[in-house]
Each structure stands twice: as C-alpha cells, then as structure tokens.
Amino acid sequence: MHPEAREEFLAAIDYYNEVEPGLGMAFYSEVESAIVLIENYPDLWSEIGRGIHRCLVRRFPFAVLYSKEADRVFIYAIMHNKREPGYWCDRLSS
C-alpha cells in the first residue's frame, strides 16, 4: 500500500469515529473486506486507466484504487468518491 493511501485510510477511520463511535471500525472492516476481495480476485474490477482498477467500498463513498502486479496487488489510494478525481495520479511514479 502506498504510504499516502495508508494515511488517507487512517484519516477516514478517525473521521468516521468522530462522526459516531464505532463507525470508524465499520469503515475499516468494509475497506479490509474490499482489499481481501481484490487480493483474491484482482481481475474482477474494471481498469479505469493506466493499469489502475477501482473497487467500490460497500456502505461508504470510497473506492480502493489498485494495480495488479506479478505476485501481488498494490494499493495507490483509498479514495473518497467525491474528492477531486486524479489527485492520486502522482503516486504512480513514486
């Protein structure tokens, strides 16, 4: 997972915990479930460009953006769907 993706994931957990106690854990669980599905079925979600796939997270307005690599998937962003699209693209070169 890209370090900035980890940071935005943790920030979203904190945000949801402030909104309602326990909601951050629900968000965490939904994202983790999406990641497990991605790891097991990386071809299930369509490519949105540049070798990046998008898996929508259940219950929350987020998506996991990832690429398939030879022996793993790499997560570039845990992206809020209402955030500026493409903000994460500079991560492709890092």
N, CA, C and O atoms as a MOPAC input file, in Angstrom:
PM7 MOZYME 1SCF
protein

 N      0.85500 1    -1.17600 1     0.00000 1
 C      0.00000 1     0.00000 1     0.00000 1
 C      0.89900 1     1.23800 1     0.00000 1
 O      1.87600 1     1.32300 1     0.74400 1
 N      0.54200 1     2.17700 1    -0.84500 1
 C      1.28100 1     3.44000 1    -0.90100 1
 C      1.13400 1     4.14600 1     0.45900 1
 O      0.05200 1     4.12800 1     1.04500 1
 N      2.20100 1     4.75900 1     0.96000 1
 C      2.12700 1     5.43200 1     2.27000 1
 C      1.01400 1     6.48100 1     2.35000 1
 O      0.37400 1     6.61500 1     3.39300 1
 N      0.77700 1     7.21300 1     1.28300 1
 C     -0.29500 1     8.21800 1     1.30800 1
 C     -1.67000 1     7.56000 1     1.33200 1
 O     -2.61000 1     8.12000 1     1.89400 1
 N     -1.79800 1     6.39400 1     0.73900 1
 C     -3.06300 1     5.65400 1     0.80500 1
 C     -3.32400 1     5.21900 1     2.24400 1
 O     -4.45300 1     5.29700 1     2.72800 1
 N     -2.27800 1     4.76200 1     2.91900 1
 C     -2.40900 1     4.37200 1     4.33000 1
 C     -2.82100 1     5.57500 1     5.17800 1
 O     -3.67700 1     5.45300 1     6.05400 1
 N     -2.21800 1     6.72800 1     4.92100 1
 C     -2.55900 1     7.94600 1     5.66600 1
 C     -4.01600 1     8.33600 1     5.45800 1
 O     -4.70900 1     8.68000 1     6.41500 1
 N     -4.48700 1     8.28400 1     4.20100 1
 C     -5.88400 1     8.67800 1     3.97300 1
 C     -6.85200 1     7.66100 1     4.55600 1
 O     -7.94800 1     8.02400 1     4.98500 1
 N     -6.45900 1     6.39100 1     4.57700 1
 C     -7.27400 1     5.34600 1     5.19600 1
 C     -7.41100 1     5.62000 1     6.69600 1
 O     -8.51900 1     5.59300 1     7.23200 1
 N     -6.29600 1     5.88200 1     7.36800 1
 C     -6.32800 1     6.15600 1     8.80500 1
 C     -7.08400 1     7.44500 1     9.11300 1
 O     -7.80100 1     7.51700 1    10.11100 1
 N     -6.93200 1     8.45900 1     8.26700 1
 C     -7.65600 1     9.71900 1     8.47200 1
 C     -9.16300 1     9.51400 1     8.34400 1
 O     -9.93900 1    10.10200 1     9.09700 1
 N     -9.57000 1     8.68800 1     7.39900 1
 C    -11.00100 1     8.41900 1     7.22700 1
 C    -11.55200 1     7.63700 1     8.42200 1
 O    -12.67300 1     7.88800 1     8.86600 1
 N    -10.77300 1     6.69900 1     8.93900 1
 C    -11.20200 1     5.96600 1    10.14200 1
 C    -11.40600 1     6.94400 1    11.28900 1
 O    -12.42200 1     6.88600 1    11.98200 1
 N    -10.44300 1     7.84500 1    11.49300 1
 C    -10.57100 1     8.85300 1    12.55500 1
 C    -11.80000 1     9.72400 1    12.34900 1
 O    -12.54400 1     9.99700 1    13.29100 1
 N    -12.00800 1    10.15800 1    11.11500 1
 C    -13.16300 1    11.00000 1    10.80900 1
 C    -14.46900 1    10.28700 1    11.17500 1
 O    -15.32400 1    10.85300 1    11.85700 1
 N    -14.61100 1     9.05400 1    10.71800 1
 C    -15.85400 1     8.32600 1    10.99400 1
 C    -16.03200 1     8.03500 1    12.48300 1
 O    -17.16300 1     7.99300 1    12.96700 1
 N    -14.94600 1     7.83700 1    13.21100 1
 C    -15.06400 1     7.65400 1    14.66400 1
 C    -15.53500 1     8.92500 1    15.34600 1
 O    -16.22100 1     8.86300 1    16.36600 1
 N    -15.17300 1    10.08800 1    14.79000 1
 C    -15.65900 1    11.35500 1    15.34800 1
 C    -17.13900 1    11.55600 1    15.03300 1
 O    -17.88000 1    12.10800 1    15.84600 1
 N    -17.56300 1    11.11300 1    13.86700 1
 C    -18.96500 1    11.23900 1    13.47900 1
 C    -19.84300 1    10.41000 1    14.40500 1
 O    -20.88400 1    10.87100 1    14.87400 1
 N    -19.41200 1     9.18800 1    14.66000 1
 C    -20.16900 1     8.27000 1    15.51600 1
 C    -19.22300 1     7.19600 1    16.05000 1
 O    -18.54000 1     6.53300 1    15.26900 1
 N    -19.17500 1     7.01800 1    17.35100 1
 C    -18.30400 1     5.97900 1    17.89900 1
 C    -18.61200 1     4.61200 1    17.25800 1
 O    -19.76900 1     4.20200 1    17.16300 1
 N    -17.56100 1     3.93100 1    16.82800 1
 C    -17.72500 1     2.62600 1    16.20100 1
 C    -17.84400 1     2.67600 1    14.68900 1
 O    -17.62400 1     1.67000 1    14.01400 1
 N    -18.19100 1     3.83600 1    14.15400 1
 C    -18.35100 1     3.94100 1    12.70500 1
 C    -17.00800 1     3.80600 1    11.99200 1
 O    -16.94600 1     3.29600 1    10.87300 1
 N    -15.94000 1     4.25900 1    12.63300 1
 C    -14.60700 1     4.09800 1    12.07100 1
 C    -14.23900 1     2.63700 1    11.91400 1
 O    -13.61900 1     2.25600 1    10.92100 1
 N    -14.61400 1     1.81300 1    12.88600 1
 C    -14.33500 1     0.37800 1    12.80500 1
 C    -15.16000 1    -0.25800 1    11.68800 1
 O    -14.68400 1    -1.16300 1    11.00300 1
 N    -16.38500 1     0.20800 1    11.50400 1
 C    -17.21000 1    -0.30100 1    10.40400 1
 C    -16.57000 1     0.05000 1     9.06200 1
 O    -16.53300 1    -0.77700 1     8.15100 1
 N    -16.06700 1     1.27500 1     8.94600 1
 C    -15.37900 1     1.67900 1     7.72600 1
 C    -14.14100 1     0.81500 1     7.50000 1
 O    -13.91700 1     0.31300 1     6.39800 1
 N    -13.34100 1     0.64700 1     8.55000 1
 C    -12.15100 1    -0.19300 1     8.47400 1
 C    -12.51300 1    -1.59100 1     7.95800 1
 O    -11.85000 1    -2.11900 1     7.06500 1
 N    -13.55200 1    -2.17600 1     8.51800 1
 C    -13.96900 1    -3.53400 1     8.12900 1
 C    -14.38500 1    -3.60000 1     6.66800 1
 O    -14.04900 1    -4.55900 1     5.97300 1
 N    -15.10600 1    -2.60200 1     6.19600 1
 C    -15.54900 1    -2.59800 1     4.80500 1
 C    -14.36500 1    -2.46100 1     3.84900 1
 O    -14.32300 1    -3.13200 1     2.81800 1
 N    -13.41300 1    -1.60400 1     4.18000 1
 C    -12.23600 1    -1.43800 1     3.32300 1
 C    -11.40400 1    -2.71200 1     3.34600 1
 O    -10.94900 1    -3.17100 1     2.29900 1
 N    -11.20200 1    -3.28500 1     4.51600 1
 C    -10.43700 1    -4.53300 1     4.60600 1
 C    -11.11400 1    -5.65100 1     3.81300 1
 O    -10.43400 1    -6.44500 1     3.16300 1
 N    -12.42800 1    -5.72100 1     3.86000 1
 C    -13.15500 1    -6.72300 1     3.06700 1
 C    -12.92600 1    -6.49800 1     1.57700 1
 O    -12.73800 1    -7.45100 1     0.82200 1
 N    -12.94200 1    -5.24800 1     1.16100 1
 C    -12.68400 1    -4.92800 1    -0.24700 1
 C    -11.26800 1    -5.34500 1    -0.63500 1
 O    -11.05900 1    -5.88100 1    -1.72400 1
 N    -10.30400 1    -5.10700 1     0.23600 1
 C     -8.91900 1    -5.46600 1    -0.05300 1
 C     -8.75300 1    -6.97600 1    -0.16700 1
 O     -8.03100 1    -7.45400 1    -1.04200 1
 N     -9.40500 1    -7.71900 1     0.69600 1
 C     -9.34000 1    -9.19000 1     0.60900 1
 C     -9.92800 1    -9.66000 1    -0.72000 1
 O     -9.35300 1   -10.52800 1    -1.37800 1
 N    -11.05700 1    -9.10000 1    -1.11700 1
 C    -11.64400 1    -9.45900 1    -2.41400 1
 C    -10.69900 1    -9.12400 1    -3.56100 1
 O    -10.53800 1    -9.91500 1    -4.49100 1
 N    -10.07600 1    -7.95500 1    -3.49200 1
 C     -9.12100 1    -7.53900 1    -4.52700 1
 C     -7.96400 1    -8.53000 1    -4.60200 1
 O     -7.56000 1    -8.94200 1    -5.69000 1
 N     -7.43600 1    -8.90900 1    -3.44200 1
 C     -6.31000 1    -9.84300 1    -3.42400 1
 C     -6.68900 1   -11.20300 1    -4.01400 1
 O     -5.88000 1   -11.83900 1    -4.68900 1
 N     -7.90200 1   -11.63500 1    -3.76100 1
 C     -8.34700 1   -12.94200 1    -4.25800 1
 C     -8.84300 1   -12.91700 1    -5.70000 1
 O     -8.73000 1   -13.91200 1    -6.41700 1
 N     -9.39100 1   -11.78000 1    -6.12200 1
 C     -9.97400 1   -11.66300 1    -7.46600 1
 C     -9.56500 1   -10.33400 1    -8.11000 1
 O    -10.43000 1    -9.49700 1    -8.37100 1
 N     -8.29300 1   -10.12200 1    -8.36900 1
 C     -7.84300 1    -8.81600 1    -8.85500 1
 C     -8.40300 1    -8.42000 1   -10.22200 1
 O     -8.40000 1    -7.23800 1   -10.56600 1
 N     -8.88100 1    -9.38100 1   -11.00200 1
 C     -9.43100 1    -9.07700 1   -12.32300 1
 C    -10.92300 1    -8.76000 1   -12.29200 1
 O    -11.51000 1    -8.45400 1   -13.33000 1
 N    -11.53600 1    -8.82800 1   -11.12800 1
 C    -12.98400 1    -8.64300 1   -11.02900 1
 C    -13.42800 1    -7.22100 1   -11.36000 1
 O    -14.52900 1    -7.02700 1   -11.87600 1
 N    -12.59900 1    -6.23200 1   -11.07400 1
 C    -12.97600 1    -4.83400 1   -11.28900 1
 C    -12.31100 1    -4.28700 1   -12.53600 1
 O    -11.17900 1    -4.64000 1   -12.86400 1
 N    -13.01400 1    -3.44500 1   -13.20300 1
 C    -12.54000 1    -2.88100 1   -14.46700 1
 C    -11.35500 1    -1.95400 1   -14.26200 1
 O    -11.19900 1    -1.32400 1   -13.21600 1
 N    -10.53200 1    -1.89300 1   -15.28900 1
 C     -9.42500 1    -0.95700 1   -15.30100 1
 C     -9.98500 1     0.42300 1   -15.64900 1
 O    -10.78600 1     0.56300 1   -16.57300 1
 N     -9.55300 1     1.44000 1   -14.89800 1
 C    -10.03800 1     2.79800 1   -15.16500 1
 C     -8.99100 1     3.60300 1   -15.91900 1
 O     -9.21800 1     4.76900 1   -16.24300 1
 N     -7.85500 1     2.99400 1   -16.19700 1
 C     -6.79200 1     3.65900 1   -16.94800 1
 C     -5.44000 1     3.46700 1   -16.29300 1
 O     -5.34400 1     3.29800 1   -15.07800 1
 N     -4.39100 1     3.49400 1   -17.11300 1
 C     -3.01600 1     3.37900 1   -16.63800 1
 C     -2.76400 1     2.12300 1   -15.81200 1
 O     -1.88400 1     2.12500 1   -14.95100 1
 N     -3.50500 1     1.06600 1   -16.05000 1
 C     -3.33100 1    -0.17200 1   -15.29500 1
 C     -3.92900 1    -0.12800 1   -13.90100 1
 O     -3.65200 1    -1.00700 1   -13.08500 1
 N     -4.74400 1     0.87900 1   -13.61200 1
 C     -5.36100 1     1.05100 1   -12.29800 1
 C     -6.80100 1     0.54400 1   -12.34200 1
 O     -7.55700 1     0.83100 1   -13.26900 1
 N     -7.15100 1    -0.21500 1   -11.31300 1
 C     -8.50900 1    -0.74500 1   -11.15900 1
 C     -9.16800 1    -0.05000 1    -9.97400 1
 O     -8.49200 1     0.44100 1    -9.06900 1
 N    -10.50200 1    -0.01800 1    -9.99600 1
 C    -11.25400 1     0.62900 1    -8.91300 1
 C    -12.27800 1    -0.33400 1    -8.34400 1
 O    -13.11200 1    -0.87500 1    -9.07000 1
 N    -12.20700 1    -0.54100 1    -7.04900 1
 C    -13.18000 1    -1.36100 1    -6.32400 1
 C    -13.93600 1    -0.44300 1    -5.36900 1
 O    -13.33500 1     0.17700 1    -4.49200 1
 N    -15.24400 1    -0.35800 1    -5.54100 1
 C    -16.05000 1     0.47200 1    -4.65000 1
 C    -16.22300 1    -0.22100 1    -3.30500 1
 O    -16.38300 1    -1.44000 1    -3.23600 1
 N    -16.18800 1     0.57000 1    -2.24100 1
 C    -16.35200 1     0.07200 1    -0.87800 1
 C    -17.84000 1     0.09000 1    -0.54200 1
 O    -18.53700 1     1.06500 1    -0.82200 1
 N    -18.31400 1    -0.98600 1     0.05400 1
 C    -19.71900 1    -1.04300 1     0.45600 1
 C    -19.98400 1    -0.09800 1     1.62700 1
 O    -19.12000 1     0.09400 1     2.48400 1
 N    -21.17300 1     0.48500 1     1.66100 1
 C    -21.67100 1     1.32800 1     2.74900 1
 C    -21.03600 1     2.70900 1     2.85600 1
 O    -21.58700 1     3.57000 1     3.54100 1
 N    -19.91600 1     2.95100 1     2.21700 1
 C    -19.21500 1     4.21800 1     2.35000 1
 C    -18.84700 1     4.74700 1     0.97000 1
 O    -18.63500 1     3.96200 1     0.04600 1
 N    -18.76800 1     6.07300 1     0.81500 1
 C    -18.47200 1     6.65500 1    -0.51100 1
 C    -16.97500 1     6.65400 1    -0.83400 1
 O    -16.39100 1     7.70200 1    -1.10800 1
 N    -16.36800 1     5.47900 1    -0.79800 1
 C    -14.94000 1     5.32000 1    -1.04400 1
 C    -14.69700 1     4.23000 1    -2.06900 1
 O    -15.54300 1     3.37000 1    -2.31200 1
 N    -13.50800 1     4.29200 1    -2.66600 1
 C    -13.05800 1     3.25900 1    -3.59000 1
 C    -11.60200 1     2.94300 1    -3.27900 1
 O    -10.84900 1     3.80000 1    -2.81800 1
 N    -11.22000 1     1.69500 1    -3.54000 1
 C     -9.82600 1     1.27800 1    -3.42600 1
 C     -9.27300 1     1.25100 1    -4.84500 1
 O     -9.78700 1     0.54100 1    -5.70800 1
 N     -8.22500 1     2.02900 1    -5.07600 1
 C     -7.58200 1     2.07500 1    -6.38600 1
 C     -6.29700 1     1.27100 1    -6.30400 1
 O     -5.46800 1     1.49500 1    -5.42200 1
 N     -6.13400 1     0.33000 1    -7.23200 1
 C     -5.00600 1    -0.59200 1    -7.15200 1
 C     -4.52500 1    -1.00300 1    -8.53000 1
 O     -5.21900 1    -0.83000 1    -9.53200 1
 N     -3.30900 1    -1.55600 1    -8.55400 1
 C     -2.79000 1    -2.14600 1    -9.78500 1
 C     -2.46400 1    -3.60700 1    -9.50400 1
 O     -2.13700 1    -3.98400 1    -8.37900 1
 N     -2.56000 1    -4.41000 1   -10.54200 1
 C     -2.18100 1    -5.82100 1   -10.44700 1
 C     -0.70600 1    -5.91600 1   -10.80900 1
 O     -0.26800 1    -5.37400 1   -11.82400 1
 N      0.04000 1    -6.59600 1    -9.98300 1
 C      1.43900 1    -6.85200 1   -10.27000 1
 C      1.61800 1    -8.36100 1   -10.33500 1
 O      0.68600 1    -9.10500 1   -10.03200 1
 N      2.78000 1    -8.81600 1   -10.71700 1
 C      3.01400 1   -10.24600 1   -10.95000 1
 C      2.60600 1   -11.11100 1    -9.75800 1
 O      1.95900 1   -12.14300 1    -9.93800 1
 N      2.97300 1   -10.70500 1    -8.56000 1
 C      2.73000 1   -11.54900 1    -7.39400 1
 C      1.90400 1   -10.88200 1    -6.30000 1
 O      1.79400 1   -11.41000 1    -5.19400 1
 N      1.32200 1    -9.72300 1    -6.60700 1
 C      0.54100 1    -9.00500 1    -5.59300 1
 C     -0.28000 1    -7.91200 1    -6.24800 1
 O     -0.18000 1    -7.67300 1    -7.45100 1
 N     -1.08900 1    -7.25600 1    -5.43700 1
 C     -1.74800 1    -6.02700 1    -5.87200 1
 C     -1.12900 1    -4.89700 1    -5.06000 1
 O     -0.69300 1    -5.09400 1    -3.92500 1
 N     -1.09800 1    -3.71200 1    -5.66000 1
 C     -0.55300 1    -2.55100 1    -4.96400 1
 C     -1.64100 1    -1.49900 1    -4.89800 1
 O     -2.20800 1    -1.12100 1    -5.92300 1
 N     -1.93300 1    -1.02400 1    -3.69700 1
 C     -2.99500 1    -0.04000 1    -3.47900 1
 C     -2.40200 1     1.36100 1    -3.52800 1
 O     -1.48700 1     1.69800 1    -2.77600 1
 N     -2.94800 1     2.16400 1    -4.43100 1
 C     -2.48000 1     3.54000 1    -4.60400 1
 C     -3.30600 1     4.53800 1    -3.80800 1
 O     -2.79400 1     5.57900 1    -3.39400 1
 N     -4.57900 1     4.23100 1    -3.59100 1
 C     -5.42800 1     5.19700 1    -2.89600 1
 C     -6.63400 1     4.51100 1    -2.26700 1
 O     -7.16900 1     3.53600 1    -2.79500 1
 N     -7.04200 1     5.04900 1    -1.13000 1
 C     -8.34300 1     4.75900 1    -0.53000 1
 C     -9.07600 1     6.08200 1    -0.70600 1
 O     -9.01900 1     6.95900 1     0.15600 1
 N     -9.76000 1     6.21100 1    -1.82900 1
 C    -10.23300 1     7.49800 1    -2.32400 1
 C    -11.70300 1     7.75300 1    -1.99600 1
 O    -12.56500 1     6.90200 1    -2.21600 1
 N    -11.96300 1     8.94200 1    -1.46900 1
 C    -13.34700 1     9.38300 1    -1.30000 1
 C    -13.89200 1     9.68700 1    -2.69100 1
 O    -13.25000 1    10.39200 1    -3.47000 1
 N    -15.05100 1     9.16800 1    -2.99800 1
 C    -15.60700 1     9.30300 1    -4.34800 1
 C    -16.00300 1    10.72600 1    -4.71600 1
 O    -16.20100 1    11.02700 1    -5.89300 1
 N    -16.11900 1    11.59900 1    -3.73000 1
 C    -16.47900 1    12.99300 1    -4.01800 1
 C    -15.25600 1    13.90300 1    -4.05100 1
 O    -15.37600 1    15.10400 1    -4.28900 1
 N    -14.07500 1    13.32500 1    -3.81100 1
 C    -12.85100 1    14.11700 1    -3.81400 1
 C    -12.41600 1    14.36300 1    -5.24900 1
 O    -12.83500 1    13.66500 1    -6.17200 1
 N    -11.57500 1    15.35800 1    -5.41400 1
 C    -11.07700 1    15.71500 1    -6.74300 1
 C    -10.49500 1    14.48000 1    -7.44500 1
 O     -9.53700 1    13.88200 1    -6.95500 1
 N    -11.06500 1    14.10500 1    -8.57600 1
 C    -10.55300 1    12.91600 1    -9.26700 1
 C     -9.12600 1    13.15100 1    -9.75500 1
 O     -8.77500 1    14.25000 1   -10.18400 1
 N     -8.33200 1    12.12500 1    -9.68200 1
 C     -6.98700 1    12.20100 1   -10.19100 1
 C     -5.95600 1    12.75900 1    -9.23000 1
 O     -4.77800 1    12.84600 1    -9.57800 1
 N     -6.37700 1    13.14600 1    -8.00400 1
 C     -5.42600 1    13.71400 1    -7.05800 1
 C     -4.28100 1    12.75000 1    -6.73300 1
 O     -3.19100 1    13.17900 1    -6.35600 1
 N     -4.52800 1    11.47900 1    -6.87600 1
 C     -3.59000 1    10.42900 1    -6.50200 1
 C     -2.62500 1    10.03700 1    -7.64300 1
 O     -1.70900 1     9.24500 1    -7.42100 1
 N     -2.81700 1    10.57000 1    -8.83200 1
 C     -2.04500 1    10.13400 1   -10.00400 1
 C     -0.54400 1    10.30400 1    -9.85300 1
 O      0.22000 1     9.52800 1   -10.42700 1
 N     -0.10100 1    11.29700 1    -9.09500 1
 C      1.34100 1    11.46300 1    -8.91000 1
 C      1.96200 1    10.30500 1    -8.13900 1
 O      3.18200 1    10.14500 1    -8.14100 1
 N      1.15100 1     9.51000 1    -7.49200 1
 C      1.65100 1     8.33300 1    -6.74700 1
 C      2.12200 1     7.23000 1    -7.68500 1
 O      2.86800 1     6.34200 1    -7.27300 1
 N      1.69800 1     7.28100 1    -8.92700 1
 C      2.09700 1     6.24600 1    -9.88700 1
 C      3.60000 1     6.25500 1   -10.14300 1
 O      4.18100 1     5.22500 1   -10.48400 1
 N      4.22100 1     7.40300 1    -9.98100 1
 C      5.65900 1     7.50000 1   -10.25400 1
 C      6.51600 1     7.32600 1    -9.00900 1
 O      7.74300 1     7.27400 1    -9.09700 1
 N      5.87100 1     7.23500 1    -7.84900 1
 C      6.65900 1     7.09200 1    -6.61100 1
 C      6.66800 1     5.68400 1    -6.08700 1
 O      7.28600 1     5.41300 1    -5.05800 1

